[in-house]
Amino acid sequence: MSAELSRKGRTGRARLRQLIGEVLVDAYGADRQHGAFLVMLEDRVACPFRAICRRKGRTYRVGVTALEWADRPPVGAEWFDAYRAWLKGDL
């Protein structure tokens, strides 16, 4: 298990495989798989903020793989772990 996944009691490998399987069950091809993850993240994660930052008058979008939780992760954060694991191909 990577250090990122083992930190703070994050989602275990077996659970990540289960989540990834649930997302990709009917998604064929990389584009559809990415889309399936985006739908799942929107539906299942109670994100307390928008992934947009402003600095010195400029607006920046933050990719979901760059998000880190300062305190307790939001409800559904395990889906972010599954998406990161799928992107890395480490399961």
PDB file of N, CA, C and O in Angstrom:
ATOM      1  N   MET A   1       0.847  -1.174   0.000  1.00  0.00           N
ATOM      2  CA  MET A   1       0.000   0.000   0.000  1.00  0.00           C
ATOM      3  C   MET A   1       0.887   1.231   0.000  1.00  0.00           C
ATOM      4  O   MET A   1       1.874   1.289   0.734  1.00  0.00           O
ATOM      5  N   SER A   2       0.547   2.200  -0.809  1.00  0.00           N
ATOM      6  CA  SER A   2       1.355   3.406  -0.874  1.00  0.00           C
ATOM      7  C   SER A   2       1.219   4.189   0.418  1.00  0.00           C
ATOM      8  O   SER A   2       0.246   4.035   1.157  1.00  0.00           O
ATOM      9  N   ALA A   3       2.217   5.038   0.682  1.00  0.00           N
ATOM     10  CA  ALA A   3       2.193   5.854   1.893  1.00  0.00           C
ATOM     11  C   ALA A   3       0.968   6.755   1.908  1.00  0.00           C
ATOM     12  O   ALA A   3       0.385   6.994   2.966  1.00  0.00           O
ATOM     13  N   GLU A   4       0.572   7.258   0.736  1.00  0.00           N
ATOM     14  CA  GLU A   4      -0.584   8.149   0.649  1.00  0.00           C
ATOM     15  C   GLU A   4      -1.845   7.440   1.112  1.00  0.00           C
ATOM     16  O   GLU A   4      -2.665   8.035   1.811  1.00  0.00           O
ATOM     17  N   LEU A   5      -2.014   6.178   0.732  1.00  0.00           N
ATOM     18  CA  LEU A   5      -3.224   5.451   1.080  1.00  0.00           C
ATOM     19  C   LEU A   5      -3.215   4.959   2.520  1.00  0.00           C
ATOM     20  O   LEU A   5      -4.275   4.803   3.127  1.00  0.00           O
ATOM     21  N   SER A   6      -2.034   4.713   3.071  1.00  0.00           N
ATOM     22  CA  SER A   6      -1.980   4.195   4.425  1.00  0.00           C
ATOM     23  C   SER A   6      -2.056   5.310   5.466  1.00  0.00           C
ATOM     24  O   SER A   6      -2.367   5.038   6.626  1.00  0.00           O
ATOM     25  N   ARG A   7      -1.781   6.551   5.082  1.00  0.00           N
ATOM     26  CA  ARG A   7      -1.852   7.690   5.979  1.00  0.00           C
ATOM     27  C   ARG A   7      -3.262   7.898   6.498  1.00  0.00           C
ATOM     28  O   ARG A   7      -4.235   7.733   5.762  1.00  0.00           O
ATOM     29  N   LYS A   8      -3.367   8.260   7.767  1.00  0.00           N
ATOM     30  CA  LYS A   8      -4.643   8.637   8.368  1.00  0.00           C
ATOM     31  C   LYS A   8      -5.725   7.578   8.191  1.00  0.00           C
ATOM     32  O   LYS A   8      -6.907   7.914   8.117  1.00  0.00           O
ATOM     33  N   GLY A   9      -5.342   6.308   8.121  1.00  0.00           N
ATOM     34  CA  GLY A   9      -6.320   5.234   8.020  1.00  0.00           C
ATOM     35  C   GLY A   9      -7.134   5.270   6.749  1.00  0.00           C
ATOM     36  O   GLY A   9      -8.323   4.952   6.761  1.00  0.00           O
ATOM     37  N   ARG A  10      -6.515   5.650   5.663  1.00  0.00           N
ATOM     38  CA  ARG A  10      -7.231   5.764   4.392  1.00  0.00           C
ATOM     39  C   ARG A  10      -7.764   4.413   3.946  1.00  0.00           C
ATOM     40  O   ARG A  10      -7.537   3.394   4.597  1.00  0.00           O
ATOM     41  N   THR A  11      -8.457   4.419   2.857  1.00  0.00           N
ATOM     42  CA  THR A  11      -9.126   3.249   2.318  1.00  0.00           C
ATOM     43  C   THR A  11      -8.145   2.129   1.984  1.00  0.00           C
ATOM     44  O   THR A  11      -7.107   2.380   1.374  1.00  0.00           O
ATOM     45  N   GLY A  12      -8.463   0.896   2.378  1.00  0.00           N
ATOM     46  CA  GLY A  12      -7.611  -0.253   2.109  1.00  0.00           C
ATOM     47  C   GLY A  12      -7.681  -0.686   0.654  1.00  0.00           C
ATOM     48  O   GLY A  12      -8.605  -0.317  -0.071  1.00  0.00           O
ATOM     49  N   ARG A  13      -6.696  -1.470   0.234  1.00  0.00           N
ATOM     50  CA  ARG A  13      -6.591  -1.904  -1.164  1.00  0.00           C
ATOM     51  C   ARG A  13      -7.810  -2.699  -1.632  1.00  0.00           C
ATOM     52  O   ARG A  13      -8.290  -2.495  -2.747  1.00  0.00           O
ATOM     53  N   ALA A  14      -8.308  -3.596  -0.795  1.00  0.00           N
ATOM     54  CA  ALA A  14      -9.470  -4.401  -1.200  1.00  0.00           C
ATOM     55  C   ALA A  14     -10.686  -3.505  -1.424  1.00  0.00           C
ATOM     56  O   ALA A  14     -11.439  -3.697  -2.378  1.00  0.00           O
ATOM     57  N   ARG A  15     -10.871  -2.536  -0.546  1.00  0.00           N
ATOM     58  CA  ARG A  15     -12.003  -1.610  -0.704  1.00  0.00           C
ATOM     59  C   ARG A  15     -11.824  -0.751  -1.956  1.00  0.00           C
ATOM     60  O   ARG A  15     -12.791  -0.485  -2.670  1.00  0.00           O
ATOM     61  N   LEU A  16     -10.597  -0.320  -2.224  1.00  0.00           N
ATOM     62  CA  LEU A  16     -10.338   0.467  -3.433  1.00  0.00           C
ATOM     63  C   LEU A  16     -10.673  -0.332  -4.684  1.00  0.00           C
ATOM     64  O   LEU A  16     -11.294   0.189  -5.610  1.00  0.00           O
ATOM     65  N   ARG A  17     -10.262  -1.599  -4.715  1.00  0.00           N
ATOM     66  CA  ARG A  17     -10.594  -2.450  -5.860  1.00  0.00           C
ATOM     67  C   ARG A  17     -12.111  -2.576  -6.029  1.00  0.00           C
ATOM     68  O   ARG A  17     -12.620  -2.547  -7.149  1.00  0.00           O
ATOM     69  N   GLN A  18     -12.824  -2.715  -4.913  1.00  0.00           N
ATOM     70  CA  GLN A  18     -14.281  -2.813  -4.955  1.00  0.00           C
ATOM     71  C   GLN A  18     -14.887  -1.528  -5.523  1.00  0.00           C
ATOM     72  O   GLN A  18     -15.766  -1.589  -6.382  1.00  0.00           O
ATOM     73  N   LEU A  19     -14.432  -0.380  -5.057  1.00  0.00           N
ATOM     74  CA  LEU A  19     -14.955   0.899  -5.541  1.00  0.00           C
ATOM     75  C   LEU A  19     -14.660   1.095  -7.022  1.00  0.00           C
ATOM     76  O   LEU A  19     -15.530   1.518  -7.783  1.00  0.00           O
ATOM     77  N   ILE A  20     -13.440   0.791  -7.426  1.00  0.00           N
ATOM     78  CA  ILE A  20     -13.053   0.931  -8.834  1.00  0.00           C
ATOM     79  C   ILE A  20     -13.920   0.018  -9.708  1.00  0.00           C
ATOM     80  O   ILE A  20     -14.382   0.425 -10.773  1.00  0.00           O
ATOM     81  N   GLY A  21     -14.132  -1.203  -9.252  1.00  0.00           N
ATOM     82  CA  GLY A  21     -14.985  -2.132  -9.997  1.00  0.00           C
ATOM     83  C   GLY A  21     -16.404  -1.616 -10.138  1.00  0.00           C
ATOM     84  O   GLY A  21     -17.027  -1.775 -11.187  1.00  0.00           O
ATOM     85  N   GLU A  22     -16.916  -0.995  -9.077  1.00  0.00           N
ATOM     86  CA  GLU A  22     -18.270  -0.439  -9.117  1.00  0.00           C
ATOM     87  C   GLU A  22     -18.367   0.687 -10.148  1.00  0.00           C
ATOM     88  O   GLU A  22     -19.360   0.787 -10.870  1.00  0.00           O
ATOM     89  N   VAL A  23     -17.349   1.522 -10.215  1.00  0.00           N
ATOM     90  CA  VAL A  23     -17.356   2.645 -11.155  1.00  0.00           C
ATOM     91  C   VAL A  23     -17.228   2.158 -12.591  1.00  0.00           C
ATOM     92  O   VAL A  23     -17.925   2.652 -13.478  1.00  0.00           O
ATOM     93  N   LEU A  24     -16.356   1.209 -12.825  1.00  0.00           N
ATOM     94  CA  LEU A  24     -15.991   0.831 -14.193  1.00  0.00           C
ATOM     95  C   LEU A  24     -16.792  -0.329 -14.775  1.00  0.00           C
ATOM     96  O   LEU A  24     -16.484  -0.796 -15.872  1.00  0.00           O
ATOM     97  N   VAL A  25     -17.806  -0.800 -14.069  1.00  0.00           N
ATOM     98  CA  VAL A  25     -18.529  -1.987 -14.495  1.00  0.00           C
ATOM     99  C   VAL A  25     -19.036  -1.892 -15.942  1.00  0.00           C
ATOM    100  O   VAL A  25     -18.982  -2.885 -16.667  1.00  0.00           O
ATOM    101  N   ASP A  26     -19.512  -0.752 -16.368  1.00  0.00           N
ATOM    102  CA  ASP A  26     -20.022  -0.594 -17.731  1.00  0.00           C
ATOM    103  C   ASP A  26     -19.294   0.489 -18.521  1.00  0.00           C
ATOM    104  O   ASP A  26     -19.798   0.957 -19.541  1.00  0.00           O
ATOM    105  N   ALA A  27     -18.119   0.885 -18.059  1.00  0.00           N
ATOM    106  CA  ALA A  27     -17.377   1.969 -18.726  1.00  0.00           C
ATOM    107  C   ALA A  27     -16.234   1.366 -19.539  1.00  0.00           C
ATOM    108  O   ALA A  27     -15.271   0.837 -18.982  1.00  0.00           O
ATOM    109  N   TYR A  28     -16.354   1.452 -20.845  1.00  0.00           N
ATOM    110  CA  TYR A  28     -15.345   0.884 -21.736  1.00  0.00           C
ATOM    111  C   TYR A  28     -14.585   2.018 -22.411  1.00  0.00           C
ATOM    112  O   TYR A  28     -15.189   2.918 -22.994  1.00  0.00           O
ATOM    113  N   GLY A  29     -13.280   1.970 -22.331  1.00  0.00           N
ATOM    114  CA  GLY A  29     -12.435   3.013 -22.906  1.00  0.00           C
ATOM    115  C   GLY A  29     -12.085   4.063 -21.868  1.00  0.00           C
ATOM    116  O   GLY A  29     -12.855   4.314 -20.941  1.00  0.00           O
ATOM    117  N   ALA A  30     -10.931   4.667 -22.028  1.00  0.00           N
ATOM    118  CA  ALA A  30     -10.413   5.626 -21.049  1.00  0.00           C
ATOM    119  C   ALA A  30     -11.334   6.828 -20.856  1.00  0.00           C
ATOM    120  O   ALA A  30     -11.540   7.265 -19.724  1.00  0.00           O
ATOM    121  N   ASP A  31     -11.888   7.369 -21.934  1.00  0.00           N
ATOM    122  CA  ASP A  31     -12.764   8.539 -21.813  1.00  0.00           C
ATOM    123  C   ASP A  31     -14.004   8.234 -20.986  1.00  0.00           C
ATOM    124  O   ASP A  31     -14.395   9.016 -20.120  1.00  0.00           O
ATOM    125  N   ARG A  32     -14.609   7.102 -21.260  1.00  0.00           N
ATOM    126  CA  ARG A  32     -15.816   6.726 -20.504  1.00  0.00           C
ATOM    127  C   ARG A  32     -15.480   6.402 -19.054  1.00  0.00           C
ATOM    128  O   ARG A  32     -16.279   6.677 -18.159  1.00  0.00           O
ATOM    129  N   GLN A  33     -14.312   5.824 -18.812  1.00  0.00           N
ATOM    130  CA  GLN A  33     -13.902   5.520 -17.444  1.00  0.00           C
ATOM    131  C   GLN A  33     -13.674   6.801 -16.644  1.00  0.00           C
ATOM    132  O   GLN A  33     -14.101   6.900 -15.494  1.00  0.00           O
ATOM    133  N   HIS A  34     -13.001   7.782 -17.254  1.00  0.00           N
ATOM    134  CA  HIS A  34     -12.827   9.078 -16.586  1.00  0.00           C
ATOM    135  C   HIS A  34     -14.189   9.702 -16.287  1.00  0.00           C
ATOM    136  O   HIS A  34     -14.424  10.205 -15.189  1.00  0.00           O
ATOM    137  N   GLY A  35     -15.071   9.665 -17.262  1.00  0.00           N
ATOM    138  CA  GLY A  35     -16.415  10.215 -17.083  1.00  0.00           C
ATOM    139  C   GLY A  35     -17.172   9.521 -15.966  1.00  0.00           C
ATOM    140  O   GLY A  35     -17.867  10.172 -15.185  1.00  0.00           O
ATOM    141  N   ALA A  36     -17.042   8.201 -15.885  1.00  0.00           N
ATOM    142  CA  ALA A  36     -17.715   7.442 -14.830  1.00  0.00           C
ATOM    143  C   ALA A  36     -17.208   7.860 -13.458  1.00  0.00           C
ATOM    144  O   ALA A  36     -17.993   7.979 -12.516  1.00  0.00           O
ATOM    145  N   PHE A  37     -15.898   8.084 -13.337  1.00  0.00           N
ATOM    146  CA  PHE A  37     -15.353   8.543 -12.060  1.00  0.00           C
ATOM    147  C   PHE A  37     -15.863   9.943 -11.724  1.00  0.00           C
ATOM    148  O   PHE A  37     -16.198  10.211 -10.570  1.00  0.00           O
ATOM    149  N   LEU A  38     -15.927  10.831 -12.698  1.00  0.00           N
ATOM    150  CA  LEU A  38     -16.412  12.188 -12.432  1.00  0.00           C
ATOM    151  C   LEU A  38     -17.858  12.171 -11.939  1.00  0.00           C
ATOM    152  O   LEU A  38     -18.209  12.897 -11.010  1.00  0.00           O
ATOM    153  N   VAL A  39     -18.691  11.344 -12.563  1.00  0.00           N
ATOM    154  CA  VAL A  39     -20.081  11.228 -12.125  1.00  0.00           C
ATOM    155  C   VAL A  39     -20.133  10.694 -10.696  1.00  0.00           C
ATOM    156  O   VAL A  39     -20.881  11.210  -9.866  1.00  0.00           O
ATOM    157  N   MET A  40     -19.341   9.666 -10.410  1.00  0.00           N
ATOM    158  CA  MET A  40     -19.335   9.076  -9.076  1.00  0.00           C
ATOM    159  C   MET A  40     -18.867  10.084  -8.036  1.00  0.00           C
ATOM    160  O   MET A  40     -19.434  10.158  -6.945  1.00  0.00           O
ATOM    161  N   LEU A  41     -17.835  10.864  -8.362  1.00  0.00           N
ATOM    162  CA  LEU A  41     -17.350  11.871  -7.417  1.00  0.00           C
ATOM    163  C   LEU A  41     -18.416  12.927  -7.145  1.00  0.00           C
ATOM    164  O   LEU A  41     -18.613  13.332  -6.000  1.00  0.00           O
ATOM    165  N   GLU A  42     -19.097  13.370  -8.185  1.00  0.00           N
ATOM    166  CA  GLU A  42     -20.161  14.362  -8.002  1.00  0.00           C
ATOM    167  C   GLU A  42     -21.321  13.814  -7.178  1.00  0.00           C
ATOM    168  O   GLU A  42     -21.899  14.525  -6.356  1.00  0.00           O
ATOM    169  N   ASP A  43     -21.656  12.547  -7.402  1.00  0.00           N
ATOM    170  CA  ASP A  43     -22.800  11.937  -6.721  1.00  0.00           C
ATOM    171  C   ASP A  43     -22.505  11.516  -5.288  1.00  0.00           C
ATOM    172  O   ASP A  43     -23.394  11.567  -4.438  1.00  0.00           O
ATOM    173  N   ARG A  44     -21.282  11.104  -5.006  1.00  0.00           N
ATOM    174  CA  ARG A  44     -21.005  10.446  -3.731  1.00  0.00           C
ATOM    175  C   ARG A  44     -20.150  11.236  -2.738  1.00  0.00           C
ATOM    176  O   ARG A  44     -20.048  10.841  -1.576  1.00  0.00           O
ATOM    177  N   VAL A  45     -19.545  12.321  -3.158  1.00  0.00           N
ATOM    178  CA  VAL A  45     -18.651  13.049  -2.253  1.00  0.00           C
ATOM    179  C   VAL A  45     -19.309  14.352  -1.816  1.00  0.00           C
ATOM    180  O   VAL A  45     -19.739  15.160  -2.640  1.00  0.00           O
ATOM    181  N   ALA A  46     -19.377  14.534  -0.514  1.00  0.00           N
ATOM    182  CA  ALA A  46     -19.910  15.774   0.050  1.00  0.00           C
ATOM    183  C   ALA A  46     -18.743  16.754   0.191  1.00  0.00           C
ATOM    184  O   ALA A  46     -18.192  16.933   1.277  1.00  0.00           O
ATOM    185  N   CYS A  47     -18.386  17.373  -0.908  1.00  0.00           N
ATOM    186  CA  CYS A  47     -17.238  18.275  -0.923  1.00  0.00           C
ATOM    187  C   CYS A  47     -17.652  19.628  -0.347  1.00  0.00           C
ATOM    188  O   CYS A  47     -18.583  20.258  -0.849  1.00  0.00           O
ATOM    189  N   PRO A  48     -16.969  20.070   0.698  1.00  0.00           N
ATOM    190  CA  PRO A  48     -17.381  21.307   1.378  1.00  0.00           C
ATOM    191  C   PRO A  48     -16.903  22.584   0.687  1.00  0.00           C
ATOM    192  O   PRO A  48     -17.062  23.673   1.239  1.00  0.00           O
ATOM    193  N   PHE A  49     -16.332  22.474  -0.487  1.00  0.00           N
ATOM    194  CA  PHE A  49     -15.807  23.650  -1.179  1.00  0.00           C
ATOM    195  C   PHE A  49     -15.697  23.367  -2.664  1.00  0.00           C
ATOM    196  O   PHE A  49     -15.793  22.216  -3.089  1.00  0.00           O
ATOM    197  N   ARG A  50     -15.496  24.407  -3.453  1.00  0.00           N
ATOM    198  CA  ARG A  50     -15.242  24.252  -4.880  1.00  0.00           C
ATOM    199  C   ARG A  50     -13.734  24.208  -5.070  1.00  0.00           C
ATOM    200  O   ARG A  50     -13.003  24.901  -4.362  1.00  0.00           O
ATOM    201  N   ALA A  51     -13.263  23.415  -6.005  1.00  0.00           N
ATOM    202  CA  ALA A  51     -11.813  23.264  -6.230  1.00  0.00           C
ATOM    203  C   ALA A  51     -11.289  24.404  -7.108  1.00  0.00           C
ATOM    204  O   ALA A  51     -10.735  24.180  -8.185  1.00  0.00           O
ATOM    205  N   ILE A  52     -11.479  25.627  -6.617  1.00  0.00           N
ATOM    206  CA  ILE A  52     -10.996  26.811  -7.312  1.00  0.00           C
ATOM    207  C   ILE A  52     -10.276  27.685  -6.290  1.00  0.00           C
ATOM    208  O   ILE A  52     -10.781  27.907  -5.189  1.00  0.00           O
ATOM    209  N   CYS A  53      -9.108  28.174  -6.654  1.00  0.00           N
ATOM    210  CA  CYS A  53      -8.335  29.052  -5.779  1.00  0.00           C
ATOM    211  C   CYS A  53      -8.146  30.397  -6.470  1.00  0.00           C
ATOM    212  O   CYS A  53      -8.088  30.478  -7.697  1.00  0.00           O
ATOM    213  N   ARG A  54      -8.051  31.441  -5.668  1.00  0.00           N
ATOM    214  CA  ARG A  54      -7.772  32.773  -6.211  1.00  0.00           C
ATOM    215  C   ARG A  54      -6.537  33.317  -5.514  1.00  0.00           C
ATOM    216  O   ARG A  54      -6.404  33.258  -4.292  1.00  0.00           O
ATOM    217  N   ARG A  55      -5.640  33.849  -6.331  1.00  0.00           N
ATOM    218  CA  ARG A  55      -4.418  34.428  -5.776  1.00  0.00           C
ATOM    219  C   ARG A  55      -3.963  35.564  -6.684  1.00  0.00           C
ATOM    220  O   ARG A  55      -3.858  35.408  -7.901  1.00  0.00           O
ATOM    221  N   LYS A  56      -3.699  36.697  -6.071  1.00  0.00           N
ATOM    222  CA  LYS A  56      -3.224  37.875  -6.788  1.00  0.00           C
ATOM    223  C   LYS A  56      -4.087  38.195  -8.007  1.00  0.00           C
ATOM    224  O   LYS A  56      -3.577  38.497  -9.086  1.00  0.00           O
ATOM    225  N   GLY A  57      -5.404  38.122  -7.811  1.00  0.00           N
ATOM    226  CA  GLY A  57      -6.328  38.486  -8.865  1.00  0.00           C
ATOM    227  C   GLY A  57      -6.537  37.445  -9.954  1.00  0.00           C
ATOM    228  O   GLY A  57      -7.299  37.679 -10.892  1.00  0.00           O
ATOM    229  N   ARG A  58      -5.877  36.305  -9.846  1.00  0.00           N
ATOM    230  CA  ARG A  58      -6.045  35.247 -10.847  1.00  0.00           C
ATOM    231  C   ARG A  58      -6.808  34.081 -10.237  1.00  0.00           C
ATOM    232  O   ARG A  58      -6.757  33.848  -9.029  1.00  0.00           O
ATOM    233  N   THR A  59      -7.511  33.358 -11.087  1.00  0.00           N
ATOM    234  CA  THR A  59      -8.285  32.194 -10.668  1.00  0.00           C
ATOM    235  C   THR A  59      -7.621  30.936 -11.197  1.00  0.00           C
ATOM    236  O   THR A  59      -7.234  30.863 -12.364  1.00  0.00           O
ATOM    237  N   TYR A  60      -7.493  29.942 -10.320  1.00  0.00           N
ATOM    238  CA  TYR A  60      -6.873  28.668 -10.687  1.00  0.00           C
ATOM    239  C   TYR A  60      -7.817  27.536 -10.321  1.00  0.00           C
ATOM    240  O   TYR A  60      -8.403  27.525  -9.239  1.00  0.00           O
ATOM    241  N   ARG A  61      -7.955  26.598 -11.222  1.00  0.00           N
ATOM    242  CA  ARG A  61      -8.718  25.378 -10.926  1.00  0.00           C
ATOM    243  C   ARG A  61      -7.748  24.347 -10.353  1.00  0.00           C
ATOM    244  O   ARG A  61      -6.602  24.236 -10.788  1.00  0.00           O
ATOM    245  N   VAL A  62      -8.230  23.609  -9.381  1.00  0.00           N
ATOM    246  CA  VAL A  62      -7.414  22.597  -8.722  1.00  0.00           C
ATOM    247  C   VAL A  62      -7.949  21.231  -9.120  1.00  0.00           C
ATOM    248  O   VAL A  62      -9.144  20.968  -8.987  1.00  0.00           O
ATOM    249  N   GLY A  63      -7.073  20.361  -9.606  1.00  0.00           N
ATOM    250  CA  GLY A  63      -7.485  19.008  -9.963  1.00  0.00           C
ATOM    251  C   GLY A  63      -7.844  18.203  -8.722  1.00  0.00           C
ATOM    252  O   GLY A  63      -7.245  18.382  -7.661  1.00  0.00           O
ATOM    253  N   VAL A  64      -8.816  17.322  -8.858  1.00  0.00           N
ATOM    254  CA  VAL A  64      -9.263  16.546  -7.698  1.00  0.00           C
ATOM    255  C   VAL A  64      -8.168  15.677  -7.112  1.00  0.00           C
ATOM    256  O   VAL A  64      -8.224  15.338  -5.930  1.00  0.00           O
ATOM    257  N   THR A  65      -7.180  15.310  -7.902  1.00  0.00           N
ATOM    258  CA  THR A  65      -6.106  14.475  -7.366  1.00  0.00           C
ATOM    259  C   THR A  65      -5.166  15.273  -6.481  1.00  0.00           C
ATOM    260  O   THR A  65      -4.362  14.685  -5.759  1.00  0.00           O
ATOM    261  N   ALA A  66      -5.245  16.593  -6.519  1.00  0.00           N
ATOM    262  CA  ALA A  66      -4.381  17.429  -5.695  1.00  0.00           C
ATOM    263  C   ALA A  66      -5.013  17.809  -4.357  1.00  0.00           C
ATOM    264  O   ALA A  66      -4.353  18.410  -3.509  1.00  0.00           O
ATOM    265  N   LEU A  67      -6.276  17.467  -4.166  1.00  0.00           N
ATOM    266  CA  LEU A  67      -6.953  17.842  -2.931  1.00  0.00           C
ATOM    267  C   LEU A  67      -6.408  17.064  -1.747  1.00  0.00           C
ATOM    268  O   LEU A  67      -6.165  15.860  -1.832  1.00  0.00           O
ATOM    269  N   GLU A  68      -6.223  17.767  -0.648  1.00  0.00           N
ATOM    270  CA  GLU A  68      -5.828  17.149   0.618  1.00  0.00           C
ATOM    271  C   GLU A  68      -6.777  17.666   1.683  1.00  0.00           C
ATOM    272  O   GLU A  68      -7.252  18.799   1.602  1.00  0.00           O
ATOM    273  N   TRP A  69      -7.051  16.849   2.669  1.00  0.00           N
ATOM    274  CA  TRP A  69      -7.988  17.219   3.720  1.00  0.00           C
ATOM    275  C   TRP A  69      -7.205  17.648   4.950  1.00  0.00           C
ATOM    276  O   TRP A  69      -6.391  16.880   5.462  1.00  0.00           O
ATOM    277  N   ALA A  70      -7.439  18.852   5.426  1.00  0.00           N
ATOM    278  CA  ALA A  70      -6.743  19.372   6.604  1.00  0.00           C
ATOM    279  C   ALA A  70      -7.194  18.639   7.863  1.00  0.00           C
ATOM    280  O   ALA A  70      -6.376  18.327   8.728  1.00  0.00           O
ATOM    281  N   ASP A  71      -8.465  18.369   7.966  1.00  0.00           N
ATOM    282  CA  ASP A  71      -9.012  17.658   9.109  1.00  0.00           C
ATOM    283  C   ASP A  71      -9.552  16.316   8.656  1.00  0.00           C
ATOM    284  O   ASP A  71      -8.904  15.577   7.915  1.00  0.00           O
ATOM    285  N   ARG A  72     -10.717  16.030   9.108  1.00  0.00           N
ATOM    286  CA  ARG A  72     -11.387  14.790   8.730  1.00  0.00           C
ATOM    287  C   ARG A  72     -11.876  14.899   7.295  1.00  0.00           C
ATOM    288  O   ARG A  72     -12.449  15.921   6.916  1.00  0.00           O
ATOM    289  N   PRO A  73     -11.658  13.858   6.485  1.00  0.00           N
ATOM    290  CA  PRO A  73     -12.128  13.890   5.091  1.00  0.00           C
ATOM    291  C   PRO A  73     -13.649  13.982   5.024  1.00  0.00           C
ATOM    292  O   PRO A  73     -14.331  13.534   5.946  1.00  0.00           O
ATOM    293  N   PRO A  74     -14.191  14.554   3.954  1.00  0.00           N
ATOM    294  CA  PRO A  74     -15.646  14.634   3.824  1.00  0.00           C
ATOM    295  C   PRO A  74     -16.253  13.256   3.554  1.00  0.00           C
ATOM    296  O   PRO A  74     -15.545  12.313   3.200  1.00  0.00           O
ATOM    297  N   VAL A  75     -17.543  13.156   3.721  1.00  0.00           N
ATOM    298  CA  VAL A  75     -18.261  11.923   3.413  1.00  0.00           C
ATOM    299  C   VAL A  75     -18.000  11.568   1.951  1.00  0.00           C
ATOM    300  O   VAL A  75     -18.156  12.407   1.063  1.00  0.00           O
ATOM    301  N   GLY A  76     -17.603  10.328   1.710  1.00  0.00           N
ATOM    302  CA  GLY A  76     -17.359   9.868   0.353  1.00  0.00           C
ATOM    303  C   GLY A  76     -15.939  10.069  -0.145  1.00  0.00           C
ATOM    304  O   GLY A  76     -15.655   9.801  -1.312  1.00  0.00           O
ATOM    305  N   ALA A  77     -15.041  10.534   0.715  1.00  0.00           N
ATOM    306  CA  ALA A  77     -13.665  10.807   0.289  1.00  0.00           C
ATOM    307  C   ALA A  77     -12.953   9.561  -0.224  1.00  0.00           C
ATOM    308  O   ALA A  77     -11.966   9.674  -0.951  1.00  0.00           O
ATOM    309  N   GLU A  78     -13.432   8.382   0.139  1.00  0.00           N
ATOM    310  CA  GLU A  78     -12.807   7.153  -0.346  1.00  0.00           C
ATOM    311  C   GLU A  78     -12.871   7.058  -1.871  1.00  0.00           C
ATOM    312  O   GLU A  78     -12.060   6.366  -2.487  1.00  0.00           O
ATOM    313  N   TRP A  79     -13.835   7.756  -2.480  1.00  0.00           N
ATOM    314  CA  TRP A  79     -13.919   7.765  -3.944  1.00  0.00           C
ATOM    315  C   TRP A  79     -12.740   8.507  -4.550  1.00  0.00           C
ATOM    316  O   TRP A  79     -12.291   8.154  -5.640  1.00  0.00           O
ATOM    317  N   PHE A  80     -12.223   9.538  -3.866  1.00  0.00           N
ATOM    318  CA  PHE A  80     -11.010  10.208  -4.330  1.00  0.00           C
ATOM    319  C   PHE A  80      -9.830   9.247  -4.276  1.00  0.00           C
ATOM    320  O   PHE A  80      -9.006   9.209  -5.190  1.00  0.00           O
ATOM    321  N   ASP A  81      -9.755   8.467  -3.190  1.00  0.00           N
ATOM    322  CA  ASP A  81      -8.679   7.479  -3.077  1.00  0.00           C
ATOM    323  C   ASP A  81      -8.764   6.459  -4.210  1.00  0.00           C
ATOM    324  O   ASP A  81      -7.747   6.080  -4.792  1.00  0.00           O
ATOM    325  N   ALA A  82      -9.983   6.018  -4.518  1.00  0.00           N
ATOM    326  CA  ALA A  82     -10.166   5.050  -5.605  1.00  0.00           C
ATOM    327  C   ALA A  82      -9.750   5.655  -6.943  1.00  0.00           C
ATOM    328  O   ALA A  82      -9.094   4.991  -7.745  1.00  0.00           O
ATOM    329  N   TYR A  83     -10.123   6.897  -7.186  1.00  0.00           N
ATOM    330  CA  TYR A  83      -9.761   7.564  -8.440  1.00  0.00           C
ATOM    331  C   TYR A  83      -8.248   7.712  -8.559  1.00  0.00           C
ATOM    332  O   TYR A  83      -7.677   7.449  -9.618  1.00  0.00           O
ATOM    333  N   ARG A  84      -7.600   8.130  -7.478  1.00  0.00           N
ATOM    334  CA  ARG A  84      -6.133   8.257  -7.500  1.00  0.00           C
ATOM    335  C   ARG A  84      -5.470   6.909  -7.769  1.00  0.00           C
ATOM    336  O   ARG A  84      -4.532   6.825  -8.563  1.00  0.00           O
ATOM    337  N   ALA A  85      -5.954   5.852  -7.112  1.00  0.00           N
ATOM    338  CA  ALA A  85      -5.388   4.513  -7.305  1.00  0.00           C
ATOM    339  C   ALA A  85      -5.587   4.054  -8.745  1.00  0.00           C
ATOM    340  O   ALA A  85      -4.681   3.472  -9.342  1.00  0.00           O
ATOM    341  N   TRP A  86      -6.765   4.312  -9.306  1.00  0.00           N
ATOM    342  CA  TRP A  86      -7.037   3.933 -10.697  1.00  0.00           C
ATOM    343  C   TRP A  86      -6.116   4.678 -11.654  1.00  0.00           C
ATOM    344  O   TRP A  86      -5.583   4.084 -12.592  1.00  0.00           O
ATOM    345  N   LEU A  87      -5.927   5.975 -11.425  1.00  0.00           N
ATOM    346  CA  LEU A  87      -5.032   6.759 -12.286  1.00  0.00           C
ATOM    347  C   LEU A  87      -3.611   6.217 -12.263  1.00  0.00           C
ATOM    348  O   LEU A  87      -2.941   6.156 -13.294  1.00  0.00           O
ATOM    349  N   LYS A  88      -3.154   5.822 -11.067  1.00  0.00           N
ATOM    350  CA  LYS A  88      -1.797   5.294 -10.919  1.00  0.00           C
ATOM    351  C   LYS A  88      -1.672   3.880 -11.454  1.00  0.00           C
ATOM    352  O   LYS A  88      -0.580   3.436 -11.808  1.00  0.00           O
ATOM    353  N   GLY A  89      -2.798   3.168 -11.513  1.00  0.00           N
ATOM    354  CA  GLY A  89      -2.773   1.773 -11.957  1.00  0.00           C
ATOM    355  C   GLY A  89      -2.064   0.863 -10.967  1.00  0.00           C
ATOM    356  O   GLY A  89      -1.480  -0.147 -11.358  1.00  0.00           O
ATOM    357  N   ASP A  90      -2.111   1.220  -9.668  1.00  0.00           N
ATOM    358  CA  ASP A  90      -1.357   0.442  -8.698  1.00  0.00           C
ATOM    359  C   ASP A  90      -2.181  -0.608  -7.963  1.00  0.00           C
ATOM    360  O   ASP A  90      -1.786  -1.056  -6.887  1.00  0.00           O
ATOM    361  N   LEU A  91      -3.331  -1.012  -8.532  1.00  0.00           N
ATOM    362  CA  LEU A  91      -4.119  -2.083  -7.904  1.00  0.00           C
ATOM    363  C   LEU A  91      -4.271  -3.234  -8.846  1.00  0.00           C
ATOM    364  O   LEU A  91      -4.902  -4.234  -8.503  1.00  0.00           O
TER     365      LEU A  91
END
